[in-house]
Amino acid sequence: MSVDGTVIKQNISKNIVKYRELAGLSQKELAKRLDVTPSRISNWEQGANCPTIDILFEVCKILNVSINDIYGVYPDSNIPLSYIETEHIKKYRALDENGRQIDMIMGSYGIGVSRLLSAIAEQMADEDGLVWPASVAPFDVHIVPVNLKDDDQARITSQLEEELTAQGLDVLVDDRKERAGVKFADADLIGLPIRITVGKKAAEDVVEVKVRASNTNIEMRVSEVVDSVAVLLNGDK
């Protein structure tokens, strides 16, 4: 696909103006942060000339936008991303076996947090929800008290949260006023590695520990929970 350089130039000009104003910066302020003269900013915004790719990247950092925002590359744009990528690497040259300068052929591939989440959700899930691997889970342990109005359940919930946190674990407590069934369904949907249910046996200092990956439920005394959770999490990493 051929690309009209005029379109690119116009996009750069108007988008520098757009995002500079959105950032609340004057031409003088942007020029100072780029260490250039205000007249250069004015020339860019009027389309008299364009900044180099290095400066464009600095502009993006200052204005907190992507290079595609400045170029005006969007899903409905007629400007192919390959053109932008080519522009980025034009200045880089290599020598061939005869010592002549040639264009470099290169690729750039990235995976961000949003793509990682999608990949984990696709690979690590069942019919009830996500099944977070312990190594990347947002929390290690999900404590689900059935009824926090019960003194024993409230006491054990607070105790376990404190003891597990002291061991360096990230703990999520479901303190909502919801039915137990709703809490359990949501816990499975979120899919944290370990769920601790504090229920009717709280008066006996007994809780239920569920391993999300295997859907295994184990009753144990509160005094055994911290060490048991550490073993279960290490086995999942």
N, C-alpha and C positions, 0 to 999 in steps of 0.2 A: 504494500500500500504506500503510495507516495504521500508525502506530508508537505503542506504549504508552510514554509518557514515563517511567513507573515502571521499566520494564525498563532503559532507558538509565541512569537514576539508580542503579539497583542495580548495573549493570555498572561504572559509573564508580567507585562506592564500593569494590566488591570488587577491582577491578583496580588501583586505587591502592595498596591494602593489599598485594596480591599482588606487584606489581612493586617497591614500596618495600622489601619484605622480601627479595626476590631481589637487590636492589641493596645490601642490607646496611645500609640507613639506618633510623634511628629516626624517629619523628614529629618529634622536636625537631630532628634534623639536617636533615630535609627542609624543615621550616619555616624554619630559618635560611637555607638556600640559596634559598628562595623569598621571603625577607623578609616572612614572615607569622607569626602567632602559632601555637604548637603546637595551641591549641584549634581553630583553623580546620582544620588537618589532621585532627584528631579528628572534627570535624563532617562533613567530606567523607567520611571513611572509615565513619562511622556512617550516612551517608545523610541527615543532617539538612538539608544543602544541597549544592549543587554549585559547584565553582569556575567562573569565567568561562572562555571559550574561550582567551583570552590566557594565563591561568594554566595551563590544561591543556597548552598547547603547551610552556610552561616545564617542567611536570612531566615531559612526554615527553622533553625534552632531558636533564634530570637523570637520569631512570631509564633512558635509552637505549632507548626503545620508541617505537612509532608511535602516532599518535592513534587508529588503528583498534584497537590493542591495548587502549587505555584504554576506548574505547567498547564493546569486545567485538564488533567486526564481523569475522566470519570467513565463509569460503565457505558454511558450513552455517547461518549466522545468518539469522534472519528480519528483521533490521534492514537495510533497503536503504542502500547507500552514498550515494544521493542525499539521504537524510535528514541524514546527517552533513555532507555538503557544504553543504546548506542552512543547517544550524546554524552553520557556519563563517562564513557571509556575512550572517547576519541583522542584525548590528550596522552593516553598511555600507549607507548610504542615499544616494539621489541626488535631485536636484530635477528635476521634469518642466518642460515649457514654461510651466506655470501657476504654477511656484514651489512646488508641493506635493512633500512627501517621498514617495518611492516606493522599493520594494525594487530593489536592483540585480540584474540578470541577468548572470551571468558564468560562465566556464568555466575550468577549470585542467587543463592537460595536461602530462604529464612523460614523459621517456624516460630511464631509468637505464642503468647500465653493462650489466646483464644483458640488457636489451632490445636494446641496441646490438649486443651479441655475437650475439644470435639473428638480428638483421637482417643482419649481415655474413655469418654462416654460411649464411643462406638465399640471399643474393644472390651471394656470392663463394665458390663451391665447385665442384669437379668430382667425378668418380667416385673420385678418389684421396684427396680431403680438402679442407681449407680452402685458399683462395688469398687470403692477407692482403694488402690494399693497403698499400703502404709507409707511408702517412701515419698508419695506426692500428695497425700490426703491433706485437705485444708485444716482438719482437726484429727487428732488421734483417737479420741474417745468421745462418745455421745452418751451422756447421762440422762436417763428418762425417768423422772419420778412420776409415779402414777397419780399421786395426790399430795401436793405440797402442804395442804392444810393439816396433814397427819404429822405429828411432832417427830416420830421416829423416821419417817421418810425425809422430812426436811433436814433433820440432823445428819443422816447418813449421806444425803446428797451433798450437803455443804462439806462434810468431812472428806468424802471421796474427791470432790473437786479440788480441795486444798491439797490433799496428799498427792494426787496425780500431777497437779500443776507443779508442786515442789520437786517432782522427778523430771521436770522439763518437758512434760507432755502438754499438748494443746487440747483443752477440754471444752466441749460444747454442752451446755445444760438446757434442756427443754423445760422452761419454767412457765410455759403457757397454761392457761386455764382451759384445757381441751380434754376430751375423752381419751382414755388410754389407747383405744383403737386408732384414733386419729394420729396420736403421737407415734405409735409403732409404725404405722404406714408411712408417715413422713420420714421417720428415721431410716426405714428401708429405702425410701426414695433418695434421700441424701447420700446414704451408703457409706458412712464412715466405718473404718476398720473394726472398731469395737463399740458395742452398745451395752451399757449397764442399766438394767431396769431395777428401780428401787420401788418395790411393791408391798404386797401384804405381809411378806415375811421380814419386813424391816424391823419389826419388834424383836425378831430372833437374831438380828444382825446378819441376815442372809439376803443376798441379791442375786440377780440372774445376769450372767455375762454372755453376750451373743457375739460370735465371730461372723461378721457380715459375709466374708468370702465363702464360707462353708455352710452358713446358716445353722451353725452349731450353737446350742444353748447349754450353758453350764451354771448350775447353782453353786455358790461358794460363800464362805463367810467374808464379811467386810475386811477382816484382818488379812485375808489372802489375796485381795483384789489387786493391789499395787504390783506385787511380784508376779502374779499371774498375767496381768495385762502386759507387763514388760516382756515376758516370754512370748506371749501370743503376737505382739507387734514385731518382735525380732524375727519370728518365724515367717512373717508376711513380707519382710523386706528383701 
